Amino acid sequence: MSRIGKKPIPVPKGVTVNVSAGAVEVKGPKGSLKQPLPPGIKFELKGAELVATQEQEGKEWGKFHGLARSLVANAVAGVTDGFKRELDIVGVGYRAELKGSQVIFALGYSHPVVFDVPKGIDLVVDKQTHITVTGVDCQLVGQVAANIRRLRKPDPYKQKGVRYMGEVLKKKVGKTGA
């Protein structure tokens, strides 16, 4: 059995959890999420805690135990606090501008790059070079931040591009003459 899967998930006040056959629906102050469950895993609401259990013992079911618990725990954390990723745009003339549900990037290409913001994601552009991606769904927030970063990956030699806040760029080690 999974060590992580055994841990109960505390359900904070203001969050309602509805456990059905193949999914767990979580509603909170920030929004609602429906998390589908892998086969062989079920959840029970005991007081103010959610507990994940395996329907059958075995390796093929045990590998999903910790995964299901982590996904539901992320859903509970998302509807209570939300998730946030911050990106910095570094480079001369590199900038972003928010227009409606689109972000227009100037990233050193011959044309502006238009990025559509998906539903369920809030995007804030500060000072044209700092982007904050927030939302309820952890996976969606991370994927949108990765897609924005992919528009112009950071170059470790010129120190330009779109990078995560606090990301350290490493250069490859050169050849030694020893």
KEVO-155919 format. One line per field, with one value per residue (C-alpha): residue number from 1; x negated, z, y. Coordinates in steps of 0.1 Angstrom, whole numbers, plus 2048, in hexadecimal, padded with zeros to 3 digits. Layout:
<atoms>
nr [NUM  ...]
xx [X  ...]
zz [Z  ...]
yy [Y  ...]
</atoms>
This chain:
<atoms>
nr [1  2  3  4  5  6  7  8  9  10  11  12  13  14  15  16  17  18  19  20  21  22  23  24  25  26  27  28  29  30  31  32  33  34  35  36  37  38  39  40  41  42  43  44  45  46  47  48  49  50  51  52  53  54  55  56  57  58  59  60  61  62  63  64  65  66  67  68  69  70  71  72  73  74  75  76  77  78  79  80  81  82  83  84  85  86  87  88  89  90  91  92  93  94  95  96  97  98  99  100  101  102  103  104  105  106  107  108  109  110  111  112  113  114  115  116  117  118  119  120  121  122  123  124  125  126  127  128  129  130  131  132  133  134  135  136  137  138  139  140  141  142  143  144  145  146  147  148  149  150  151  152  153  154  155  156  157  158  159  160  161  162  163  164  165  166  167  168  169  170  171  172  173  174  175  176  177  178]
xx [800  7F5  7E9  7F7  818  81D  81C  83F  847  855  873  873  893  8A5  89C  8B6  8AC  8C2  8B5  8C4  8BB  89F  898  895  8A5  897  8A7  898  895  87E  893  89B  888  891  874  879  86A  854  863  862  861  87E  882  896  89F  899  8A1  88C  873  872  863  857  859  852  86E  857  833  818  7FC  812  82A  810  7FE  81E  824  80B  813  838  832  81A  833  850  839  82F  854  85C  83E  848  86C  860  840  83B  81A  802  7E4  7D0  7BB  7A2  79B  776  768  766  787  798  7BA  7DE  7FF  821  83E  85F  859  839  815  800  7DB  7BE  7A1  788  799  7A4  7C8  7DB  7E5  809  811  836  83C  851  870  86B  849  843  825  817  7FB  7E7  7CF  7D0  7B5  7C5  7E1  7F5  80A  824  840  851  844  81F  819  829  815  7F4  7FC  806  7E5  7D1  7E2  7DA  7B6  7B4  7BB  797  782  768  745  72A  70F  722  738  757  779  797  78E  79E  799  779  76E  748  73B  71D  703  6F3  6D0  6B5  698  67A  657  64A]
zz [800  7F9  816  806  7FE  823  82E  833  822  839  82B  837  840  823  80C  802  7F5  7E1  7DC  7BF  7AF  797  7A2  7BF  7BC  7D1  7D5  7E8  7EA  7CB  7B4  7AE  7A0  796  79A  788  79B  78E  78F  7AF  7C6  7DB  7F3  813  826  84B  85F  851  840  81F  81F  800  800  7E7  7DD  7D8  7E4  7CA  7B7  79A  7B1  7CA  7B1  7AD  7D3  7D9  7B7  7BE  7E1  7D3  7B8  7D0  7E9  7CD  7C5  7E9  7EB  7CA  7D4  7F5  7ED  7C7  7B5  7A7  78F  787  768  75F  73C  738  719  708  6F8  706  715  719  717  722  70B  715  717  702  70B  6F0  6F3  6E3  6E6  6CC  6AF  690  69A  6BB  6CB  6D6  6F3  6FB  721  728  73C  762  761  76D  75E  76B  758  76F  760  73E  74A  767  762  77D  774  78E  78F  7A2  78F  796  776  760  771  76C  748  73F  74F  73C  71B  721  729  709  6F4  6FA  710  725  716  730  71C  713  732  71D  71A  730  750  771  78D  79F  785  782  760  75E  743  737  744  72B  722  738  72A  745]
yy [800  823  839  858  846  83E  862  871  892  8AD  8BF  8E4  8F7  905  8E8  8CE  8AC  895  872  85E  83D  849  86C  884  8A7  8C2  8E5  902  927  92A  912  8EE  8D0  8AD  895  873  856  83A  817  803  822  82F  84C  84E  86E  868  887  8A3  88C  87A  857  844  81E  803  7ED  7CF  7C8  7C4  7D6  7E0  7F3  7FF  815  82B  82F  84C  85B  85D  86C  887  891  895  8A7  8BF  8C5  8CD  8E5  8F5  8FD  90C  91F  91B  916  930  930  94F  955  970  97D  986  997  9B9  9C0  9A1  9A8  99C  9AD  9A0  9A7  997  971  973  97C  98B  985  997  97E  988  977  98A  987  98A  969  966  94F  946  943  923  924  920  933  956  968  988  99C  9B3  9CD  9BB  9A2  98F  976  966  947  93D  924  908  8EB  8E3  8D0  8EB  907  8F5  8EC  910  91D  903  90C  931  928  913  932  93D  926  936  937  930  943  963  962  96A  95A  951  940  936  94F  945  92C  928  922  90A  90B  8EB  8E3  8EA  8D4  8D4  8D3  8BB]
</atoms>
